[in-house]
């Protein structure tokens, strides 16, 4: 595998070849996991507005009869149902995403080595990888949360120290707002840095059967030397999917509901199709990036030698295209 001229286009090209050679298999996995996920992401603002409007109407109707129960109604009618709805929605989306990641990564890895790519085997692989994916995701969130708490304590300590010295801080000042925006920018760059360094963690969990902090640590090691390509992959898929969701979410969040009937259904379907396509290719591209990172660190040749145990190895990425040939030097 040539890693000297590797860029985003090469990653995308390999990803398309792999999905094309097993198009029915990846289509089935997309329909099972990615389709419900994309539909949930697109339809969420509609359900949220519907639930909010229903809750508001019920509260206003009941408040006409008893003004003294305002706080009680706000708590039991508004907060609890919405909190449960948010939690259930987040859990379902996370589960679907991890299931899609596990099955698609497993299938692509099997196809890379010329092994049979079967739908049943991909589903069975979740028995070994799904729990590890959950644990690894939880560990990553804990690290981010601890970082937020630590940063918040530092900022609070600095502000308290300034006020203790007798200085007054005008929080409406332009300088404070500028510092606030700069802080948000630095925080965003920090999160992007972590995302780039941990981008291979889901693939490592599935392929190497590790979990917890180990996939995060190993991802940082493998990404070294390929961070430029990893940045391009993260930004390419992230910005397109974020933009697609926000184009649909934006009017709903702002309270505009001009899309109704046929046009609403049409935009929902089109947005879901775009999300399905880029989520699928984002996951396959991530796995291809993992392969190239291992090749760059000299770890892939040994696996190929153990798998095929012959002088020349053909890797059938695509039944129609010319296969990749890797030469294994034997002593």
N, C-alpha and C positions, 0 to 999 in steps of 0.2 A: 504494500500500500504506500503510495507516494504522499508523504506529508510535507514535502518542501513547498509545493504550490497550493497548499490547501487553503480554501477560503469559504465564504458562505455559499457561493454558487456550487462549489464541489459537494458540500454537505447536502444541499437541496437536491442536487442531481442524483446522488446516491440514494437519498431518501425516496425520491420518486421511482427509481428503478426497483427498489425493494418492494414498495407497496404495489407497483404494477405487476410484478412477477407473482404476487399472491393477492391479487385484487379482491377476490371474493372473500378470502379469510379476513382481511383487514376491514372490508365493508361490513361483514357480520359483526365484528367487534365494535365498529363505530356505531352501528345501529343499536347494539345492546347497551353500550355505556356512554359514548360521546353524544349521541342524539338526545337522550334524556337530559344530559348535563347542559348542552347548549340550549335546549328548549327551556330548562329551568332558569338559566341565566338571562334569557331574553324575555321570558314571560313574567319574571319576578316583579318588575315595577307595576305591571297591570294588576297582579294579585295584591300587591301592597296598597295601591290606590283604592282598590275595591274594598279591602279589609278596613282601611282607614276611614273611608267614607261611611261604611256600614257602622263602624264603631262610633263615629262622631254623631251619626243620626240617632243611634240608640241612646247615647248619652244625653243629647239635647232633648230627646223626647221624654226621658225619665226625669230630667232636671226640671221640667215644667211642673211636675207634680211635687217634687221635694227638693228644695234648694239646699237643704242642710246635708244632703248625702253627696255633695259634689266631689269631695276628696275620695270617698268610698267608691263612687262610680268610676272616677278616673283611674283608680288603682286596679279594680277588679274587671272593668270592662275594657280599658285601654291597654294598660301596661302588660298584664300577664298573658293575654292571648298573643300580643305582638312579640313578646319575648319568646314564648314557646314557638311561634311561627318562625322567627329568626333562627333559633337554635336548630329546629328541625330542618329548615331549608339549608343551613350551613352544613349540617351533618350529612344530609343526602348528597349535596354537591361534592363534598370532600370524598365521600365513599365512592361515588361514581368516578371521580377523577383518579383516585388511587387504583380502582379496579381497571380502568382504561390504561393507566400507566403500567400496571403489572402485566396485563395480558399482551399489550402491544410490544412492550420491551422484550418479554419472553419470546414472542413469536418471531420478532426480527432477529434476535440473537440465535435462535434455532435455524432460521433460514440462512443466516450468514455462514454457518458451518455446514450447510447442505443437509441438515437434518429435516425430517418430515415436519411440516408446519400444519398442525391439526387444531381445529377449534376446541375440541374436548380437552386436549392437553393444555391449551392456553387457559381455559377456565379452571382446570384442576390446579394449575400453578398458583392460583390465588390462595389456595390452602397454605402454601408455604411463604408467600410473599406479602399478603395483604396486612397481616398483623405487624410484620416488620416495617412495612411502609407507614402504618399508623404511628408506631413507636418513634421512628426516625423523624417523621413530621412533627410529632409532639416535642421531641428534643430540640429541633430547630426553632420551634416557636418559643420554647422556654429560654433558649439562648438570646433570642431577640427581645423577649420580655425583660429578662434580667438586664440587658443592655439599655433598654428604655428606662427602667427603674433607676439604674446607676446614673445615667445621664440626667434624669430628672432630679435626683438627689444633688448632683453637682451644681446644676443650675439653681436649685433652691438654696443651696449653701452659699453660692456667690451672691445671689440677691439678698439673702439674709445678712451676709457680711457687709454688703454695701449699706443697707439700711441701718445696721448696728453702728456703723461708723458715722452716722448722722446725715447721710446723703438721702435725698428724696428721689424716687424714680417716678417719672410721669409716664404711665403705661400708654397714654394716648399720643405720646411724642412720635414724631416721624422717625427719629433715630432708633427708638425702641422697635417700631414696626419694621424698619430695615434690618435690624439685628435678628428679629423674629423670622423674617423671610430667609435671611442667610442661614440661620439655624435649621430651618426646614429643608433648605437645599442641601446642606451638609448631611442631614439625617437621611434624606432620600438617596444621596450618593453612597452613604454607608450601607443602606439596605440593598442597593444595586450591587455593591461590591460583594456582599454576602451571597446574594442570589447567583452571581457569576461563579463564585468559588464553590458553591454547593450545587451547581446545575447538574452534575453527574451523579449526585447522591441517590436519586430514585433508581437509576440504572444499576448502580452498584448494589443496592439492596436486592434487586431481583436476580441479577447475574451472579453475584458473589455470595449471596445468602448471608449478608451481614446486616446489622441493625444498630440503632442508637446513634452514638457519636462516631463510631468507626466509619460509616459511609461518608459522613461530613468531612472527616479528616482525610480520608483517601481521595475524595473529590478534589479537595484543595491541592493534593499532591499531583493528581493526574492532569488538572487544568493548567498547571505550570507549563509554559511554552506555547499554550493554545488559548490564552486568555483573550487575545484579539478576536479569534473566531467565535469564542464563547460569547463575548460581548455582542457581536453582530447577530448571532442566533437569538439571544435573549431579547435584544431590542427589536429585531425584525418581527418575530412572532408576538412578542408582548405588545408592541405598539399597534399592530394590526388588529389583534383580538380585543385590546382595550378600546381602540377607536370604534370597532364594530359594535361592541356592547354599548358604548357611551352614546353613539349616534341614535340608538334605540332608546336608551335609558334617559338621555338628556331631556327630551320633551316631557317625559312622564314625571321626572323629578321636579321640573319647573312648573308642573301643574297643567301643561298643555296637552290636550287630548284630541287634537285635530284628526288623527288617524283613527278611523272607525271602519267597521265592517270589512269589506273585501281588501281595502288598502292596508288595514292593520294586520290581517292574516297574511297578506303578501309580504309585507316587510318582516313579519315574524319568521316566515319560512325562509326568505332570502338571508336574513341575519343568521339563522340557525345553520344553513348550509355553509356559509362562510366560516362560522365557528367550528363546525365539524371538520372541514378541510384543514384548517390551520392547526387545530388541536391535534389531529391525527399526524400531520407532517411535523408538527413541533415535537411530538413524542418520538417519532422515528428518527428525526434529525438529531435529537438528543442522544439516541442510542448509537447512531453513526459517529457522532462526535466522540463518544466514549471509546469506540473501536479505534479511531484515529489517535486518540490520546494514549491508549495502551500501546499502539504501534510506535508512537514517538518515544515512549519510555522503554521500548524493547521487550514488552511483555506479551505481545500478540503472537510473535513467531513461535514461541515455545508452545502455546496453546494449539496452534495450527499443526505443529509437528506431532504433538500428542494425539490430536484428533484424527489425522489422516496417515501419519507415519509412512510417508513416501517422499520421493525427491521433489516432485512438482505437484502442487496442489491447485486445483481449480475451485474457485469460490463462486457458486452459481447465484449471483445477485439477481440475474434476470435471464429468463429462458430465451428471450429474443435478442438481447445484446451480447456482446463479447464478454465472456467471464473474466474476472480478475485472476491473474496468475501470480502466485507468490512462490518464490524460490527459497527452499530451505536448505541451507548449507549443512552438510553432514561431515563429521570428522573422518 
